[in-house]
Amino acid sequence: MTNRVRKRLRRVHRVALLAFYGSIFVTLGIAHVAHAQVLLTSDSEASEGVGGGLEARFLNEFDTETDGGDEFKAWRVALEGGVEGPVHESVRVGVRAAYQHAAYDFHFDHSPGLPAGYGGSELPRAPWGGINTIDVAPTVTALFGDGFSVEAAVPIRWSGETGARRNGLAAGITGVARWQALETLSVGAGVGVTSQLEGPAQVFPVVALDWQILPSLDLRTQGSFVQGGQAMLLWGAADSVRLTVSAGYERNRFRMDDNGIGDDRHGIGEISSVPVEVGVRIRLFERGYLDFRGGLGFAGRMRVENANGNRLYDEDYDTVPRLGLALTIPLGAPGAASESVSPSVIDPNAPGALP
C-alpha cells in the first residue's frame, strides 16, 4: 500500500471518527468542549458503606505498519483496583491504583543507506521494549445538598521502559462539581491540571456524564487515570448480557532506558491511538462482569524524543485490529459501588498527541 493511499484512508477514518464523536456530543449538548477530561463517581455513594473493586484486562493489537514501512505488534496486561468509604455522612475518601505492562515486537524493512541514528521515516532500531506503568489516585467526594457533589482527585503516574533510570513521573489535580439533574442523568463540569514528561503542564476543562437514555440503553464515560478514556453505549433489555459500542482515546508518554544510540538514551517515547470497539458484557454476579471487545485502533501515532523532549521521530501507523478481554470483580458491601464508578480521564486533544 502506497503512502498516498494510506494517507487518503486515514483522512476517511478521521472523518468517520469525527462524525461518531459529533453525534454523541451534539446529543449531550457539549459538542464544543475541547481538551476535555472526565471524572466519574456517583453522588449517592457518599452515604454508602466501604466498597470498591478489581479489574483485570488483556489487549492484543495485531500487526500494523508505520509510514516508513516498519511493522510492529503489541499486547498489554493490566490490573486495576480501588477502595472507597465514608469519613463523614457527606464526605467519602478513597484511593485507586493500577499496574500495566505493554510489550512491543518490531520488524524492520530498512532501505539501503539508512542513517545510523534517527533521520528519516524509518526506525534505526527497536525504539523500546516492555513498558511498565503505575498509577495511584487518591480521591475525595463531598455531598452538598440534594443531588450536588464536589469531587477531587490527585492522579499520579510513573511510566517507563523496563530498565529506565531517570524520572518517569507525571502528576496533577482534578476537581469537578456534579449535579444529579434527573434520576437517569448525572452531569458535571470542572477543571484539572497535570504535568507531563519533558513538556509543559496541561490545563483542561472537565466534563462528567452518566445517562440512562432508555431503560435498555446507557451512555457512560470511563477511562484511566492520567491520559486516555472512552465514551461507551451499553444496550440490552436484561443486565445478564449487554452489547457495547465504545470510542475513545489512548495515549502513553514514558521514559526510555539508556540502551541503544546516543540520541534516544533516557529519551521519551509516546504512542497514541483512537480505538473504536464493539463487544459483549456478561454479568457473572452482582457488580461482577466479563467483557469481550474487538475493534480497530485508528489515527495511530508513534513518537520518540531525546532526553530534553526534542523530537527525533514522529510517524503515523496504519489502522490496527485489536481484541480485548476484561474481568471486573466487586469488593465490599452491595450498593457501595456501581459498575459506572471510575476515576476516568479522557483527553482526546492532548497537545502533541494527535494530528
N, C-alpha and C positions, 0 to 999 in steps of 0.2 A: 504494500500500500504506500503510495507516494505521500510526501509531506503535504502537498496541496490538497489531496483527498482527505487526509486526516484532519487538516485544519477546517475544511468545509463540514466534515462530520461533527467536529467539536462545536462549530457555530450552531448547527442544528440541535445538538444536545443542550447547549446553553439556552437556546430559545425555548425548548421544551421545559427545561427546569424553571425558567423564569415564569412561564405560563402556569406551571404547577404551584409554585410558591405564591404567585399573584392571586390565584383562585382561592387559596387558603386565607391569605391576609386581607384581601378585599372583603371576604365574608366576615372576618373578625373586626373590620374597621381599623386595622393597624397597618395598612399596606405601606405607609411611608416611614415606618420605623426602621432605621439603619443601624448597623453595628450592634444589633440587639443581642442581649443575653437573657436567659430565662432561669428563674429560681422558683421552684415549685414545692410547696408543702400545703397542708390543709388547715384552714382556720380552726376547724372543730377539734383538732388534735391537742390543743393547748390544755384541755381539761381531762385528757385520757391518760391511761397508765403508761408504764415504760414499754416501749416496743421498738422494733427495728426489723432488719432483715439481712440476708446474704444473697448475692447473685454471682453465679459463675458463668463466664462467657467464653466461647471459642468462635473464631472467624478465620476463614480461609479465603485468600484472594489469589485467583489463578494468574497465569502468565499474562503480562502486559508488556508494551514496548514504548520506550521513550522516543522523542523526536529524533534523537541521534542514532537510533537503531539498537540500543542496548535493551535487553529483556530482563525482567525480574518477576518474582512472585513472593508472596509473604503469607505468614499466618500469625495469629495473636491469641493469647490466652489471658484471661483477667479474672480476678476475684475482688468483689466489692462488698462492703458491709457497713452497717451503721446501727447506732442505738440512740434513742431519744426518750426523755422523760421530763415530768414537771418538777420545777423547783418552787413553784407558787401556783395558785389557782389560775393565774393568767400568764404565766411565763413557763416556757418549755426550752430546754437546752439539749444539745446532742452533739455527736461527732460521727463523721463518716470517713472511711478510709478505703483505698483501693490500690491494688498492685496489678500491673500489666507487663507482660513480656511479648515483644514483637520480634520476629525473625525474618530476615530478608535473604533471598538467594538470587544473585545476579549472574547473567550470562551476557558476554560481550560480543560485539560484531565490529571490531576495530578496523578503521580504514588505514591503508598504508600511510606512514608518516605521521601517525597520531602523536601529538606532543607528550612529553613525559609528565607534564603537570596538567592542570585544568587550563583549557584554552580553546575549547570548541563545544560542539553539541554532543560529543561523546564522552563517556566517563573513562578516565585513565585506569581505573581500578574499581573494585567494590568500595563504595564510599563508607559503608557501615555494615555491621553485622547485627547482633542482637541488641535490642533497645529495652531498657528497664525504666518503668515509670511508676512513681509512688505518689499518691495523692492523700492529703489529710484536709478535712474541712470542718472545724468547729462551727456550730450553728446556734442561734438564739431566735425564738419566736415569742413575741409578746402580743396578747389579745387586748384590744381596746374597744369596748362596747360590743354591740351585737353585729357580728359579721365583718369587723375590721381587725386587721393584724399588721404588725410590722416585723419583718424578718431580716436577719443579718447573718452573713457567712464570711469566714476568712479562709478562702481556698489557698492551699499551699501545695506546690508540685515540685518534685525533683524528677528530672528525666535525663537519661544519659545512656550512651553506648556502653556495653559491658567493658570495663577497664578504664572508663573515663575518670580522670583525676581532678579536673577543675570544676568550678561551680556549675551546677545544672539546676539551680533553684529559681522558681518564679512564685510570687505570692501576690495577694490582693485582698480587697474587701468589697463586699456587695451588700446593698440594702434595698429592700422593696416593701412597699405598702400594698396590702391586698384587701380586696373587697369581695365578699360573697354577695354578688349582685342578685342572683336568683338561687333557688335550691339546686339548679342544674348548671350554674355558671359562676365560676370564680375567676376574677381578673386582678392583675396587679401591675404596678409600674415602679421604677426606682432607678438607681444609678450604681455603677461599680467602677473600680479601677484595678488594674493588675499590671505587674511588671512582666517583662519578657527578656530572655537571654540576649545580651549584647544588642539591645534595642530599647526604644523609648517606651515608657509606660502607656497603656491604653486606657482611655476613659470612655465609657459606653453607657447608653440608656439600657434599662432592664424592663422586660415585659414578662408576664406570667399568665398562664391560661390552663383551665380545666373545665371543659364544656361538654355536657351531655346534650348533644344536638337532638337526638331522638332516643327513645328507650333502648334501642338496639344499636345506637351509633354514638361514639365518644371521640372527641378530639383533645389530645393532650400534648404537652411539651415535656420532654425529658432528655437527659443527657449526662455529661460528665462534669468534672469539677472546674477546669480552667479553660479548655479550648475544645469546642465541639458540642453537638447536641442534635436533636431532631424533633420534628412535629409528626405525630402518629395518629392515624384514624383507626379505631377498633370497631368492628361490626360483627354482630351476632345476636340472635334472639335469646340465646342462653349463655350463661357465663362459662359453661363447660368447654366450649370451643368457640373461638372468635377469630375472624380474619383480620389481618393488619395490613396497612399501607403506610409507609413512612418515607420522609425525605429529610435529609439532614446535612450536617457538615462535620468533617473530621479534620483535625489539624494537630500535629505534634511537632514541637520545636525542642531540640535536645542537644546536649553536649556530646561531642565526639571524642574518641580516645586519642592517644598520641602516636599511633602507628601510621605507617604509610608515608606519603610525600610530605615535605615540609609545609606546603601551603595550607593543608587542612588539618594539621595536628592541633588538637584541642579546639577544633573548629565547631561550627554549629550546623546541624542537619535539620531539615524541615521537610515534612511530607504532608500533603493535604489532598482531600477529595470530597466530592458531593455524592453520597450514596442515596440511591432510591431503591427501596426494597418492598417486597410483599411477603407475607408469612402467615403462620397459624399459631395462635396462643391456646394451649391446652391447660385447663385448670386441673391441677392434681389434688388439691385440697384447699381450704380457706386461705387465701393470700399466697398460695403456692402455685407456680406456673412453669410450664415448659414452652419455650418459644423456638420455632423453626423459621428462619428467614433466608431469603435468596433475592439477589438483585444485581445491580450494576453500580460501579463507582465511576461517576462522571468527573470531568474537569480536574483530573489528577495532575499534581504538580510536585516536582522534586527539586529541592534547593540545597546547595552546600555553600557555607560561608567560612571564612578564616576565623581565627580566634578573636578578632576585633569586630566581627559582624559584617565584613565586606564580602560581596558576592564573588564566588568562584564558579558556580554552575547553577543554572536555573532553567529547567526544561519541563514541558508538559509530557504526560504519558497517556497512552490510549485508554479508552473505557475498559474497565476490568470486571469480569464476572466475580461474584462473591457469594459464599454460603456461610451461614452462622447458626449457632445454637446457644441458648441461654436457659439457665435454671434459676428460679427465684424461690427462696425458702424464707418464710417469716420467722421472726423472733419476738417473744413477748406475748402479752395477752391479746386476744382478738379485739379489734376496734382500736388498738393503739397505733396502728399504721394502716395505710391503704396502698393498693397497687399503684396509685398515682404519685406517691411520695418519692421525690428525687431532688437532690441539690443540683438542679440542672443548670447548665450553662450552654447557650447557643450563640455563636459568634460568626455568622456567615460572611461578614465583610471585614474580617480582621485585616489590618494593614499588612500588605505583602503576601497575603495568603492565596488569594485568587486573582486571576487576571481581570 
